[in-house]
Amino acid sequence: MKAFKTGLMTYFTATAGGAHNTFYLDMAGRLYDYGSVPPESSREYPYAVFHIIGDIPEYPGGHTIEELILEFSIFSADYSLADDYMTHLRTLYDDCVLTITGYTPIYFIRSNFIDDVGDYIDLVTPSGTTGVKHSTQDYEIQITT
């Protein structure tokens, strides 16, 4: 799904100067693929991670339809801003239309949300151990060739 990940990141960075740039600015451009998150001791907060947690291909009539489940995780050392970050993520990605080489988007819709309410997660940051709020938002996506 390299083409999908490229389209997702292109959409995120392309909005840096556009009307929906709030989430990009919130994260200071820090949106990482799950496999490329910096080591805990060098992470800057806030940041977001995306992860494809499911990909079911179908092959009707000579086409491929990919049904993806995408999870965004937001990590914030400022509890008071965590809800704003999630709102801005939704503003950017709810019903978005990505440009994905070799595919045509069908839909990109919000689904499951998990808010780690309560205690912060203790993580080591460049300035030492800190409490970090973690929230996740899933999206269901369909694209076709």
Backbone as CSV, one residue per row, in Angstrom:
resi,resn,N_x,N_y,N_z,CA_x,CA_y,CA_z,C_x,C_y,C_z
1,MET,0.814,-1.205,0.000,0.000,0.000,0.000,0.854,1.266,0.000
2,LYS,1.985,1.170,-0.629,2.871,2.324,-0.711,2.178,3.517,-1.364
3,ALA,1.408,3.274,-2.413,0.718,4.370,-3.111,-0.281,5.059,-2.191
4,PHE,-0.984,4.286,-1.374,-1.939,4.871,-0.439,-1.220,5.738,0.599
5,LYS,-0.153,5.217,1.176,0.602,5.980,2.185,1.162,7.269,1.594
6,THR,1.643,7.193,0.367,2.148,8.393,-0.304,1.028,9.408,-0.492
7,GLY,-0.150,8.951,-0.933,-1.299,9.845,-1.105,-1.733,10.482,0.201
8,LEU,-1.705,9.699,1.279,-2.086,10.209,2.598,-1.129,11.309,3.066
9,MET,0.161,11.066,2.916,1.154,12.054,3.336,1.141,13.283,2.426
10,THR,0.929,13.086,1.136,0.845,14.215,0.217,-0.325,15.111,0.589
11,TYR,-1.455,14.510,0.917,-2.635,15.277,1.333,-2.335,16.064,2.606
12,PHE,-1.684,15.430,3.572,-1.321,16.075,4.842,-0.394,17.259,4.608
13,THR,0.644,17.080,3.824,1.613,18.163,3.613,1.088,19.227,2.660
14,ALA,0.248,18.836,1.706,-0.316,19.804,0.752,-1.244,20.788,1.446
15,THR,-1.818,20.389,2.566,-2.729,21.266,3.284,-1.986,22.292,4.127
16,ALA,-0.662,22.187,4.184,0.114,23.096,5.030,-0.156,24.567,4.705
17,GLY,-0.410,24.867,3.457,-0.692,26.249,3.084,-2.137,26.473,2.703
18,GLY,-2.958,25.444,2.847,-4.341,25.536,2.400,-5.316,25.869,3.512
19,ALA,-6.574,25.771,3.167,-7.650,26.145,4.085,-7.749,25.200,5.279
20,HIS,-7.351,23.947,5.121,-7.464,22.965,6.198,-6.106,22.660,6.821
21,ASN,-5.306,23.668,7.053,-3.945,23.436,7.519,-3.813,23.335,9.033
22,THR,-4.874,23.430,9.783,-4.788,23.470,11.241,-4.146,22.219,11.818
23,PHE,-4.531,21.042,11.351,-3.950,19.807,11.893,-2.452,19.726,11.578
24,TYR,-2.060,20.086,10.382,-0.642,20.118,10.022,0.121,21.050,10.969
25,LEU,-0.428,22.222,11.211,0.219,23.181,12.110,0.237,22.678,13.548
26,ASP,-0.875,22.064,13.997,-0.912,21.484,15.349,0.243,20.521,15.564
27,MET,0.460,19.658,14.583,1.472,18.607,14.700,2.863,19.086,14.279
28,ALA,2.960,20.337,13.847,4.226,20.891,13.337,4.806,19.970,12.258
29,GLY,3.899,19.409,11.439,4.324,18.540,10.348,4.682,17.125,10.770
30,ARG,4.480,16.784,12.056,4.898,15.473,12.565,3.764,14.444,12.466
31,LEU,3.624,13.865,11.281,2.740,12.721,11.059,3.634,11.612,10.546
32,TYR,3.652,10.494,11.266,4.561,9.401,10.947,3.796,8.147,10.559
33,ASP,4.368,7.399,9.619,3.925,6.038,9.366,4.311,5.231,10.615
34,TYR,3.486,4.259,10.958,3.694,3.463,12.168,5.117,2.925,12.281
35,GLY,5.711,2.549,11.179,7.051,1.973,11.197,8.181,2.980,11.232
36,SER,7.864,4.274,11.248,8.939,5.277,11.182,8.897,6.300,12.314
37,VAL,8.269,5.944,13.432,8.197,6.856,14.577,9.586,6.975,15.203
38,PRO,10.028,8.199,15.500,11.340,8.363,16.133,11.403,7.652,17.497
39,PRO,12.607,7.344,17.958,12.741,6.724,19.274,12.098,7.602,20.357
40,GLU,11.570,6.956,21.382,10.843,7.657,22.446,11.621,8.839,23.015
41,SER,12.915,8.661,23.222,13.713,9.702,23.867,13.949,10.929,22.996
42,SER,13.635,10.847,21.690,13.847,12.014,20.826,12.548,12.545,20.213
43,ARG,11.407,12.077,20.689,10.122,12.526,20.140,9.758,13.918,20.637
44,GLU,9.245,14.702,19.716,8.693,16.011,20.055,7.174,15.880,20.079
45,TYR,6.534,16.574,20.998,5.074,16.510,21.128,4.463,17.840,20.755
46,PRO,3.257,17.816,20.210,2.456,16.654,19.840,2.942,16.053,18.521
47,TYR,2.482,14.826,18.275,2.715,14.196,16.985,1.593,13.192,16.735
48,ALA,1.491,12.753,15.478,0.465,11.778,15.104,1.125,10.639,14.326
49,VAL,0.481,9.479,14.415,0.947,8.279,13.734,-0.234,7.694,12.972
50,PHE,0.009,7.212,11.750,-1.034,6.477,11.045,-0.581,5.037,10.851
51,HIS,-1.567,4.145,10.809,-1.280,2.721,10.718,-2.430,2.038,9.978
52,ILE,-2.120,1.314,8.924,-3.147,0.524,8.244,-3.329,-0.749,9.063
53,ILE,-4.500,-0.880,9.683,-4.727,-2.040,10.543,-5.546,-3.127,9.847
54,GLY,-5.990,-2.854,8.629,-6.704,-3.859,7.860,-6.742,-3.472,6.393
55,ASP,-6.612,-4.476,5.530,-6.681,-4.256,4.079,-7.281,-5.513,3.467
56,ILE,-8.507,-5.392,2.979,-9.194,-6.534,2.384,-9.394,-6.243,0.898
57,PRO,-8.669,-6.948,0.020,-8.860,-6.740,-1.418,-10.031,-7.573,-1.944
58,GLU,-10.752,-7.008,-2.886,-11.801,-7.725,-3.614,-11.506,-7.550,-5.093
59,TYR,-11.974,-8.495,-5.916,-11.642,-8.472,-7.332,-12.900,-8.621,-8.201
60,PRO,-13.823,-7.661,-8.139,-15.029,-7.788,-8.969,-14.805,-7.265,-10.390
61,GLY,-15.146,-8.066,-11.377,-15.166,-7.612,-12.765,-13.892,-7.008,-13.294
62,GLY,-12.742,-7.567,-12.976,-11.486,-7.075,-13.525,-10.886,-5.878,-12.806
63,HIS,-11.506,-5.444,-11.733,-10.973,-4.345,-10.930,-10.542,-4.870,-9.567
64,THR,-9.757,-4.079,-8.891,-9.428,-4.371,-7.501,-10.051,-3.297,-6.644
65,ILE,-10.758,-3.706,-5.610,-11.274,-2.771,-4.613,-10.557,-3.084,-3.301
66,GLU,-9.881,-2.105,-2.774,-9.201,-2.250,-1.485,-10.082,-1.617,-0.417
67,GLU,-10.414,-2.392,0.598,-11.146,-1.877,1.753,-10.165,-1.809,2.909
68,LEU,-9.836,-0.589,3.301,-8.819,-0.359,4.315,-9.438,0.135,5.615
69,ILE,-8.796,-0.226,6.711,-9.075,0.407,7.996,-7.783,1.105,8.393
70,LEU,-7.877,2.402,8.562,-6.734,3.240,8.886,-6.918,3.801,10.281
71,GLU,-5.865,3.725,11.082,-5.932,4.272,12.432,-4.939,5.418,12.570
72,PHE,-5.434,6.545,13.065,-4.578,7.661,13.454,-4.461,7.646,14.973
73,SER,-3.260,7.832,15.483,-3.043,8.020,16.911,-2.434,9.389,17.103
74,ILE,-2.965,10.127,18.073,-2.418,11.438,18.413,-1.855,11.357,19.824
75,PHE,-0.622,11.855,19.982,0.047,11.872,21.268,0.323,13.326,21.635
76,SER,-0.175,13.742,22.792,-0.041,15.137,23.206,0.421,15.219,24.655
77,ALA,1.413,16.046,24.901,1.861,16.296,26.269,1.024,17.388,26.925
78,ASP,0.127,18.007,26.173,-0.760,19.046,26.699,-2.195,18.521,26.651
79,TYR,-2.667,18.032,27.782,-3.996,17.417,27.869,-5.086,18.375,27.402
80,SER,-4.927,19.664,27.694,-5.969,20.635,27.369,-6.155,20.831,25.867
81,LEU,-5.148,20.478,25.058,-5.250,20.646,23.605,-5.590,19.360,22.869
82,ALA,-5.586,18.228,23.554,-5.766,16.933,22.896,-7.085,16.845,22.129
83,ASP,-8.173,17.343,22.694,-9.460,17.298,21.999,-9.460,18.193,20.758
84,ASP,-8.795,19.335,20.846,-8.684,20.229,19.683,-7.927,19.539,18.552
85,TYR,-6.847,18.840,18.893,-6.072,18.132,17.874,-6.938,17.098,17.152
86,MET,-7.760,16.368,17.920,-8.628,15.363,17.308,-9.669,16.028,16.407
87,THR,-10.224,17.138,16.847,-11.190,17.876,16.021,-10.541,18.320,14.713
88,HIS,-9.312,18.789,14.778,-8.619,19.259,13.581,-8.264,18.103,12.645
89,LEU,-7.914,16.943,13.208,-7.679,15.763,12.383,-8.948,15.411,11.612
90,ARG,-10.088,15.432,12.298,-11.362,15.095,11.657,-11.734,16.120,10.584
91,THR,-11.472,17.391,10.853,-11.751,18.428,9.856,-10.959,18.158,8.583
92,LEU,-9.731,17.715,8.748,-8.874,17.461,7.594,-9.279,16.193,6.840
93,TYR,-9.514,15.094,7.563,-9.659,13.802,6.899,-11.093,13.305,6.713
94,ASP,-12.073,13.794,7.451,-13.446,13.318,7.248,-13.867,13.537,5.798
95,ASP,-14.237,12.475,5.138,-14.724,12.513,3.747,-13.724,13.135,2.769
96,CYS,-12.438,13.041,3.074,-11.439,13.617,2.163,-11.312,12.770,0.904
97,VAL,-10.730,13.347,-0.110,-10.477,12.646,-1.366,-8.974,12.720,-1.630
98,LEU,-8.311,11.581,-1.464,-6.876,11.517,-1.687,-6.577,11.292,-3.164
99,THR,-5.412,11.737,-3.584,-4.893,11.385,-4.892,-3.933,10.226,-4.683
100,ILE,-4.297,9.055,-5.238,-3.514,7.840,-5.028,-3.161,7.273,-6.395
101,THR,-1.887,7.239,-6.709,-1.436,6.762,-8.015,-1.952,5.348,-8.266
102,GLY,-2.664,5.185,-9.402,-3.178,3.886,-9.795,-4.534,3.527,-9.213
103,TYR,-5.120,4.415,-8.393,-6.400,4.124,-7.737,-7.352,5.308,-7.855
104,THR,-8.638,5.007,-7.721,-9.682,6.014,-7.633,-10.330,5.876,-6.268
105,PRO,-10.419,6.966,-5.490,-11.062,6.879,-4.184,-12.564,6.665,-4.310
106,ILE,-13.120,5.856,-3.412,-14.566,5.659,-3.340,-15.113,6.381,-2.111
107,TYR,-14.545,6.100,-0.952,-14.933,6.838,0.258,-13.828,6.803,1.303
108,PHE,-13.915,7.734,2.248,-12.968,7.890,3.356,-13.823,8.384,4.521
109,ILE,-14.331,7.462,5.348,-15.286,7.846,6.392,-14.789,7.478,7.791
110,ARG,-15.155,8.315,8.722,-14.763,8.130,10.119,-15.512,6.956,10.723
111,SER,-14.815,6.178,11.557,-15.476,5.090,12.266,-15.093,5.127,13.738
112,ASN,-14.436,4.133,14.232,-14.174,3.950,15.660,-13.271,5.041,16.248
113,PHE,-13.618,5.502,17.451,-12.811,6.490,18.191,-12.519,5.932,19.571
114,ILE,-11.268,6.052,20.012,-10.887,5.633,21.360,-10.142,6.790,22.003
115,ASP,-10.640,7.197,23.159,-10.034,8.284,23.912,-9.489,7.708,25.205
116,ASP,-8.187,7.730,25.373,-7.594,7.224,26.609,-7.835,8.230,27.726
117,VAL,-9.027,8.169,28.277,-9.416,9.087,29.347,-8.727,8.654,30.631
118,GLY,-8.350,9.613,31.440,-7.736,9.287,32.722,-6.286,9.674,32.738
119,ASP,-5.473,8.777,33.274,-4.053,9.064,33.469,-3.323,9.211,32.151
120,TYR,-2.295,10.020,32.209,-1.374,10.135,31.095,-0.549,8.854,30.994
121,ILE,-0.012,8.609,29.818,0.968,7.548,29.628,2.319,8.180,29.950
122,ASP,3.105,7.553,30.811,4.433,8.079,31.128,5.415,7.666,30.042
123,LEU,5.967,8.649,29.334,6.940,8.402,28.282,8.166,9.273,28.502
124,VAL,9.288,8.809,28.025,10.531,9.573,28.126,10.635,10.472,26.895
125,THR,10.824,11.756,27.128,10.947,12.733,26.053,12.330,13.372,26.124
126,PRO,12.702,14.200,25.146,14.007,14.860,25.214,14.212,15.656,26.509
127,SER,13.123,16.158,27.092,13.257,16.936,28.330,13.033,16.087,29.580
128,GLY,12.893,14.771,29.436,12.680,13.885,30.575,11.339,13.179,30.486
129,THR,10.963,12.501,31.553,9.702,11.763,31.577,8.537,12.730,31.682
130,THR,7.503,12.471,30.913,6.330,13.331,30.936,5.076,12.491,30.739
131,GLY,3.941,13.051,31.104,2.669,12.404,30.841,2.194,12.776,29.457
132,VAL,1.695,11.787,28.722,1.256,12.006,27.353,-0.149,11.452,27.182
133,LYS,-1.028,12.248,26.598,-2.392,11.820,26.289,-2.386,11.157,24.927
134,HIS,-3.087,10.030,24.820,-3.138,9.266,23.577,-4.595,9.060,23.183
135,SER,-4.942,9.433,21.950,-6.279,9.205,21.400,-6.129,8.608,20.013
136,THR,-7.099,7.774,19.624,-7.061,7.184,18.291,-8.382,7.394,17.574
137,GLN,-8.281,7.550,16.261,-9.450,7.684,15.397,-9.242,6.775,14.193
138,ASP,-10.214,5.911,13.938,-10.156,5.020,12.783,-10.986,5.577,11.635
139,TYR,-10.579,5.211,10.436,-11.320,5.538,9.218,-11.474,4.268,8.386
140,GLU,-12.614,4.157,7.735,-12.834,3.100,6.751,-12.687,3.747,5.374
141,ILE,-11.923,3.092,4.518,-11.589,3.670,3.227,-11.792,2.616,2.145
142,GLN,-12.279,3.040,1.019,-12.375,2.164,-0.143,-11.778,2.882,-1.336
143,ILE,-10.895,2.152,-2.047,-10.303,2.669,-3.269,-10.373,1.557,-4.326
144,THR,-10.334,1.931,-5.590,-10.427,0.941,-6.657,-9.435,1.260,-7.772
145,THR,-9.059,0.213,-8.484,-8.172,0.407,-9.640,-9.004,0.686,-10.868
